[in-house]
Amino acid sequence: LAEAARFEDTSIEQAENQIEPIGGSVEVYQDYGVAKQRYDYLTVFADAAGTTCQSGNVLLRLDNALQSEKRALYEAAFLGIVK
């Protein structure tokens, strides 16, 4: 993992004592192969861990707390930016 950042979806009420915000994260890896291994690993836990989308060496992870329509918007934006 080269870089990672979490983000908060402000349309979802966030608890004050939450360790991490509800939203998702972006993970950037040094190469496609490592990113693909991580993607494959995360898809095994998709029901519990949320949705993961890959574009090249970058992963977008979205929390299950996001409605499917919201996740689709994030995925479309991600794929439009990361090529």
C-alpha positions in Angstrom: 0.0 0.0 0.0 1.5 3.3 -1.1 -1.3 5.7 0.1 -4.8 5.5 1.6 -7.4 8.0 2.7 -10.8 7.6 4.3 -13.7 10.0 3.5 -17.0 10.7 5.1 -20.4 10.8 3.3 -22.1 13.8 4.8 -25.5 12.6 3.8 -25.3 9.9 6.5 -25.5 10.8 10.1 -22.2 10.2 11.8 -21.9 9.2 15.4 -19.7 11.4 17.6 -17.7 8.5 19.1 -17.2 6.7 15.8 -13.6 5.5 15.2 -13.9 5.9 11.4 -16.4 7.9 9.4 -19.1 6.2 7.3 -18.3 6.6 3.7 -15.3 4.8 2.2 -11.7 4.9 1.3 -9.3 5.2 -1.6 -6.3 2.9 -1.6 -3.4 3.5 -4.0 -0.9 0.7 -4.6 2.5 0.8 -6.4 1.4 -1.6 -9.1 -1.7 -3.3 -10.6 -0.7 -6.8 -9.4 -0.7 -5.8 -5.7 -3.9 -3.8 -6.1 -5.5 -6.8 -7.8 -4.5 -9.2 -5.0 -6.1 -6.8 -2.5 -9.2 -6.4 -4.6 -9.6 -10.2 -4.8 -9.1 -10.5 -1.1 -11.7 -7.9 -0.3 -14.4 -9.3 -2.6 -14.4 -12.4 -0.5 -15.7 -10.3 2.4 -18.0 -8.0 0.3 -21.1 -8.8 2.4 -19.4 -7.6 5.6 -16.7 -5.2 4.3 -18.7 -3.3 1.6 -18.2 -2.7 -2.1 -14.7 -2.5 -3.7 -14.1 -1.1 -7.2 -10.7 -1.2 -8.9 -9.2 0.9 -11.6 -5.6 0.1 -12.4 -3.6 0.4 -9.2 -6.3 2.2 -7.3 -9.1 0.8 -5.2 -12.3 2.5 -4.0 -13.9 0.9 -0.9 -17.4 1.9 0.0 -19.1 1.1 3.3 -22.2 -1.1 3.4 -24.0 1.7 5.2 -24.3 3.6 1.9 -27.4 2.8 -0.1 -26.7 1.0 -3.4 -27.7 4.1 -5.4 -25.2 6.2 -3.5 -22.5 3.6 -4.0 -23.2 3.6 -7.8 -22.7 7.4 -7.9 -19.3 7.1 -6.1 -18.2 4.3 -8.4 -19.2 6.2 -11.5 -17.3 9.3 -10.3 -14.3 7.2 -9.4 -14.1 5.5 -12.8 -14.5 8.8 -14.5 -11.5 10.2 -12.6 -9.1 7.2 -12.3 -8.2 5.7 -15.6 
